[in-house]
């Protein structure tokens, strides 16, 4: 068995590079006394300068090694978690795509929706009754309103001709109107969600009476009314038709009277 040395060696077994440079550049003795030469002042200055050079080289080597370590740490942090980088890039890509999609106008065949107008430029306090009052001259042909938001509404008329007539008669005091092809992006998106519901122009429901409704229901159920009941239904239906005709004639007379009153330019004081 090899025997261990009996005493501690005179010099260290491992000396760091910084200390090696300092020992090589230094001219000091092990006991701390400088060597004696002919010119003591010059030798002292040389010893001090050599010592400063050794300390400077030691600090420089330590700073370089620290810089290398910090650079490696930064590189390690940057490349340590590639999943975070992938998530960050995917989020940026999704945000860019969503912004492009949100600003993209939907594809619509505007030739199929010439009977639709967009009403805009009105106050949030207005409701459907206010808009219908402005379009009061189109009850006969019929129309209906579909709201987009508080300041935009779509008016669906019975034909493109009626829509053009309404566009020319709207005063623009309460609200403004234009064709659907010039509508806002939100209105176009609302129509694009279900274009089939908007493609058919407005069609007024035919006028029915209780006798007509009863006869239709009995016909679908396969029931035949008795003769007296049928006579009563026919008489009731006849009376309802007369009442409807009288109401319509009264409405036409009132409408003509209002029109003649506004068109009369003669004033009697």
C-alpha positions as CSV (number, residue, x, y, z in Angstrom):
1,X,0.0,0.0,0.0
2,X,1.4,3.4,-0.9
3,X,2.1,5.7,2.0
4,X,0.7,9.2,2.1
5,X,3.2,12.1,2.4
6,X,4.0,12.9,6.0
7,X,3.8,16.7,5.6
8,X,2.0,19.3,3.6
9,X,3.7,20.3,0.3
10,X,5.3,23.7,0.0
11,X,3.2,24.8,-3.0
12,X,-0.5,24.4,-3.7
13,X,-1.4,21.5,-6.0
14,X,-3.8,23.7,-8.1
15,X,-3.3,27.3,-8.8
16,X,-6.0,29.3,-10.7
17,X,-4.9,30.9,-14.0
18,X,-5.4,34.4,-12.6
19,X,-3.1,33.7,-9.7
20,X,-0.5,32.0,-12.0
21,X,-0.3,35.2,-14.1
22,X,0.1,37.3,-11.0
23,X,2.9,35.0,-9.7
24,X,4.7,35.1,-13.0
25,X,4.6,38.8,-13.3
26,X,5.5,39.5,-9.7
27,X,9.1,39.8,-8.5
28,X,8.3,39.5,-4.9
29,X,9.9,36.8,-2.8
30,X,8.0,34.3,-0.8
31,X,8.9,36.0,2.4
32,X,7.4,39.3,1.1
33,X,10.8,41.2,0.7
34,X,11.7,42.8,-2.6
35,X,15.0,42.0,-4.3
36,X,17.8,44.4,-3.8
37,X,19.3,46.0,-6.9
38,X,21.6,48.9,-7.7
39,X,18.8,51.5,-7.9
40,X,16.3,51.0,-5.2
41,X,13.9,53.7,-6.3
42,X,13.8,52.4,-9.8
43,X,13.3,48.8,-8.6
44,X,10.5,49.9,-6.2
45,X,8.7,51.6,-9.1
46,X,9.1,48.6,-11.3
47,X,7.9,46.3,-8.5
48,X,4.8,48.4,-8.0
49,X,4.1,48.6,-11.7
50,X,4.5,44.9,-12.1
51,X,2.2,44.3,-9.2
52,X,-0.4,46.6,-10.7
53,X,-0.2,44.7,-14.0
54,X,-0.7,41.4,-12.2
55,X,-3.8,42.7,-10.4
56,X,-5.2,44.2,-13.5
57,X,-4.7,41.0,-15.5
58,X,-6.4,39.0,-12.6
59,X,-9.4,41.4,-12.6
60,X,-9.6,41.3,-16.4
61,X,-9.6,37.5,-16.5
62,X,-12.3,37.4,-13.8
63,X,-14.5,39.9,-15.6
64,X,-14.1,38.0,-18.9
65,X,-15.1,34.7,-17.2
66,X,-18.1,36.5,-15.6
67,X,-19.2,37.9,-18.9
68,X,-19.0,34.5,-20.5
69,X,-21.1,33.0,-17.7
70,X,-23.7,35.8,-18.0
71,X,-23.9,35.3,-21.8
72,X,-24.4,31.6,-21.4
73,X,-27.1,32.2,-18.8
74,X,-28.9,34.6,-21.1
75,X,-28.7,32.2,-24.0
76,X,-29.9,29.4,-21.8
77,X,-32.9,31.4,-20.7
78,X,-33.7,32.3,-24.3
79,X,-33.5,28.7,-25.5
80,X,-34.6,26.9,-22.4
81,X,-38.4,26.9,-23.1
82,X,-39.2,26.7,-26.8
83,X,-42.9,26.1,-25.9
84,X,-43.3,29.7,-24.6
85,X,-41.8,31.0,-27.8
86,X,-44.2,28.9,-29.9
87,X,-47.2,30.1,-27.8
88,X,-46.2,33.7,-28.2
89,X,-45.8,33.4,-31.9
90,X,-49.1,31.5,-32.3
91,X,-50.9,34.2,-30.2
92,X,-49.5,37.0,-32.4
93,X,-50.5,35.1,-35.6
94,X,-54.1,34.5,-34.2
95,X,-54.5,38.2,-33.3
96,X,-53.4,39.2,-36.8
97,X,-55.7,36.8,-38.4
98,X,-58.7,37.8,-36.2
99,X,-58.1,41.5,-37.0
100,X,-58.0,40.8,-40.7
101,X,-61.2,38.7,-40.5
102,X,-63.0,41.3,-38.4
103,X,-62.3,44.0,-41.0
104,X,-63.2,41.8,-44.0
105,X,-66.4,42.6,-45.8
106,X,-68.7,39.6,-46.3
107,X,-69.4,38.4,-49.9
108,X,-73.0,39.4,-50.8
109,X,-74.8,39.5,-54.1
110,X,-76.3,43.0,-53.9
111,X,-78.5,42.5,-56.9
112,X,-80.7,40.2,-54.8
113,X,-81.3,42.9,-52.1
114,X,-82.3,46.0,-54.0
115,X,-85.5,46.0,-52.0
116,X,-83.6,46.5,-48.8
117,X,-82.6,50.0,-47.5
118,X,-80.4,50.9,-44.5
119,X,-81.8,53.6,-42.2
120,X,-79.1,55.4,-40.2
121,X,-78.1,58.7,-38.7
122,X,-80.9,58.8,-36.1
123,X,-80.9,59.2,-32.3
124,X,-80.8,56.2,-30.0
125,X,-84.1,57.4,-28.4
126,X,-86.0,56.6,-31.6
127,X,-88.0,53.4,-31.8
128,X,-89.8,51.4,-34.5
129,X,-93.0,53.5,-34.2
130,X,-91.0,56.6,-35.0
131,X,-89.4,55.1,-38.1
132,X,-92.8,53.7,-39.2
133,X,-94.4,57.1,-38.9
134,X,-91.8,58.5,-41.3
135,X,-92.6,55.7,-43.7
136,X,-96.4,56.0,-43.3
137,X,-97.0,56.3,-47.1
138,X,-96.1,52.7,-47.6
139,X,-98.6,50.8,-45.6
140,X,-100.5,49.5,-48.7
141,X,-97.5,47.9,-50.3
142,X,-96.1,47.0,-46.9
143,X,-92.6,46.8,-45.3
144,X,-91.0,45.6,-42.1
145,X,-88.0,46.8,-40.0
146,X,-85.1,44.8,-38.6
147,X,-82.8,46.4,-36.2
148,X,-79.0,46.1,-36.4
149,X,-78.0,48.3,-33.4
150,X,-79.3,51.4,-31.7
151,X,-78.5,53.7,-34.7
152,X,-78.9,51.3,-37.7
153,X,-82.0,49.6,-39.0
154,X,-82.8,47.7,-42.2
155,X,-86.1,48.3,-44.0
156,X,-87.4,45.5,-46.2
157,X,-89.9,46.6,-48.9
158,X,-92.2,44.6,-51.2
159,X,-90.1,45.4,-54.3
160,X,-87.1,47.3,-55.5
161,X,-89.4,49.9,-57.0
162,X,-91.0,50.6,-53.6
163,X,-87.6,50.8,-52.0
164,X,-86.5,53.4,-54.6
165,X,-89.7,55.4,-54.0
166,X,-89.1,55.3,-50.3
167,X,-85.5,56.4,-50.8
168,X,-86.7,59.5,-52.8
169,X,-89.4,60.4,-50.3
170,X,-87.5,60.2,-47.0
171,X,-86.9,63.7,-45.8
172,X,-83.7,63.0,-43.9
173,X,-84.9,65.0,-40.8
174,X,-85.4,62.1,-38.4
175,X,-83.0,59.7,-40.2
176,X,-81.1,59.1,-43.4
177,X,-81.3,56.2,-45.8
178,X,-79.3,54.6,-48.6
179,X,-79.2,51.4,-50.6
180,X,-78.0,48.2,-49.0
181,X,-74.8,48.1,-51.0
182,X,-73.7,51.2,-49.2
183,X,-74.7,49.9,-45.8
184,X,-72.4,49.6,-42.7
185,X,-70.3,46.6,-42.1
186,X,-72.5,45.4,-39.2
187,X,-75.6,45.5,-41.3
188,X,-73.9,43.5,-44.0
189,X,-72.8,40.9,-41.5
190,X,-76.3,40.6,-40.1
191,X,-77.7,39.9,-43.6
192,X,-74.8,37.5,-44.5
193,X,-75.7,35.3,-41.5
194,X,-79.0,34.3,-43.1
195,X,-79.3,35.7,-46.6
196,X,-82.3,33.5,-47.5
197,X,-84.5,35.4,-45.0
198,X,-83.8,38.7,-46.7
199,X,-83.9,37.6,-50.3
200,X,-87.7,37.4,-50.5
201,X,-89.4,40.8,-50.6
202,X,-92.0,41.7,-48.0
203,X,-95.4,40.2,-48.8
204,X,-98.4,41.3,-46.9
205,X,-100.5,38.6,-45.3
206,X,-103.9,38.2,-47.0
207,X,-106.8,39.6,-45.1
208,X,-108.8,36.8,-43.4
209,X,-111.9,36.7,-41.3
210,X,-113.0,34.3,-38.6
211,X,-115.4,32.5,-41.0
212,X,-112.6,32.0,-43.5
213,X,-110.2,30.7,-40.9
214,X,-112.8,28.3,-39.6
215,X,-113.6,27.0,-43.0
216,X,-109.8,26.5,-43.7
217,X,-109.4,24.6,-40.5
218,X,-112.4,22.4,-41.1
219,X,-111.2,21.6,-44.6
220,X,-107.8,20.5,-43.3
221,X,-109.4,18.4,-40.7
222,X,-111.8,16.8,-43.2
223,X,-115.0,18.1,-41.4
224,X,-118.0,19.3,-43.3
225,X,-120.2,21.9,-41.7
226,X,-123.9,21.6,-41.6
227,X,-126.1,23.6,-44.0
228,X,-127.4,26.2,-41.4
229,X,-123.9,26.7,-40.0
230,X,-122.5,27.2,-43.5
231,X,-125.2,29.8,-44.3
232,X,-124.3,31.7,-41.1
233,X,-120.6,31.6,-42.0
234,X,-121.3,32.9,-45.5
235,X,-123.4,35.8,-44.1
236,X,-120.7,36.6,-41.4
237,X,-118.0,36.6,-44.1
238,X,-120.1,38.9,-46.3
239,X,-120.5,41.4,-43.4
240,X,-116.8,41.3,-42.6
241,X,-115.9,42.0,-46.3
242,X,-118.3,45.0,-46.3
243,X,-116.8,46.4,-43.1
244,X,-113.3,46.0,-44.6
245,X,-114.3,47.7,-47.8
246,X,-115.9,50.6,-45.8
247,X,-112.7,51.0,-43.7
248,X,-110.5,51.0,-46.7
249,X,-112.7,53.6,-48.5
250,X,-112.7,55.8,-45.4
251,X,-108.9,55.6,-45.2
252,X,-108.5,56.6,-48.8
253,X,-110.8,59.6,-48.4
254,X,-108.9,60.8,-45.4
255,X,-105.6,60.4,-47.2
256,X,-106.8,62.4,-50.2
257,X,-108.1,65.1,-47.9
258,X,-104.7,65.4,-46.2
259,X,-102.9,65.5,-49.6
260,X,-105.2,68.2,-51.0
261,X,-104.8,70.3,-47.8
262,X,-101.0,70.3,-48.2
263,X,-101.1,71.0,-51.9
264,X,-103.6,73.9,-51.7
265,X,-101.6,77.1,-52.1
266,X,-104.6,79.5,-51.5
267,X,-104.9,81.0,-48.1
268,X,-108.0,82.8,-46.9
269,X,-107.5,85.3,-44.1
